[in-house]
């Protein structure tokens, strides 16, 4: 029996974020550099928005006197809403007891829109401002990024200078194309020969040529070959280092120096010295051609001690400053402006007001979260990482009056300028371990203690994970061995049997 098609109805509930809410979340989560890009896109789509020039920012900030009228000015400046107590008729676009357009009242309301963008960068206290010299230094850092020659371009230039036979040059270029940014050949000779149809002997010959190029060690198929190529370039093929790489590479990787010493007829200490000299070779010859630049971040808030209190300030000059264009206010106040144009202007004003309000709320949320962090991490600011306290986002959310996920979005990619450097806000949120005194100690502080113990250990008898557990317990910190092993790994420290110095 065949089953036919049929229609049916079904009710379901779905939670869908409005476009405005999505915009607010995007603004809250965006770091300051990304925020500037988002605002530029909004300004490009809304002709009524314009960025406030630097000269006007200083003048308006002085006139505002640092006052923060908040959302009252935003609500008072809405030209699209009729006065309280009137009935609005969308069909005739008029309030029942008023003319079609109350130009004088609307114009007065629009003039108050200037307060929207003032609220955006005016705070209750004096705003922390960067001077012209600091702005010039920041611009210099951003504008001085240079483009470097890639490793592949460097190798191709050497291929052209080698004056190869016409049949060999494309083979050499193909090999260069298979060398990664670290300088290693990613495909074997047999694989390249099968994929291109070029005889393996020709590929081997071109690869041997490329391995003579700079940087030394380029074109190797593995780490062992890379290091041996560097020794060959230095004419050290008769050295102990070359012999260890050639005959005892696996033992070297596992730091079995007594085994290497017996094979070479030397002491373990001498074998370890050979390993140390090998470690000075370059395992990634293409590293110097890496084009990635160091990341540049801007702190959104700073903290400084004023008297006995730690005060949070906002770098408001780093944030976009917007206002509603006076040109469109004049256009709306003109009686000859068509109704369609007035409605378009009203809609764009509503969108612009929401963006300005969202920017204000974003900064207010970040500032309040930063203030709560500073309140709870006072000992860290006074004494450093050893005094970092356990802190969860839920604890901050309950005080600030927002959801935990809002705190997570607000601290993501945001930085605070502290006496201990520019630190991401997420750094201050960490779980803790119990101590004998009954207090909790943050994981970051415990890891710092582990690092100090490892730095002061006896290199000939390094501390095992069990030794670290015992030393931490002596300091009143209750911790499991696997947790110590995890912290040691995160610190980039090898196990004790691989750290022993002979």
Secondary structure, 3 states (H helix, E strand, C coil): CCCCCCCCCCCCCCCCCCHHHHHHHHHHHCCHHHHHHHHHHHHHHCCCEEECCHHHHHHHHHHHCCCCCCHHHHHHCCCCCCCCCCCEECCCCEECCCCCCCHHHHHHHHHCCHHHHHHHHCCCCCCECCCHHHHHHHHHHHHCCCCCCCHHHHHHHHHHHCCCCHHHHHHHHHHHHCECCCCEECCCHHHHHHHHCCCHHHHHHHHHHHCCCCCCCCCECCHHHHHHHHHHHCCCCCCHHHHHHHHCHHHHHCCCHHHHHHHHCCCHHHHHHHHHHHHCCCCCCCHHHCCCCCCCCCCCEEEEEECCEEEEEEEHHHCCCEEECHHHHHHHHCCCCCHHHHHHHHHHHHHHHHHHHHHHHHHHHHHHHHHHHHHHCHHHHHHCHHHCCCECHHHHHHHHCCCHHHHHHHHCCCEEEECCEEEEHHHHCECEEEECCCCEEEHHHHHHHHHHHHHCCCHHHCCCHHHHHHHHHHCCECCCHHHHHHHHHHCCCCCHHHHCCC
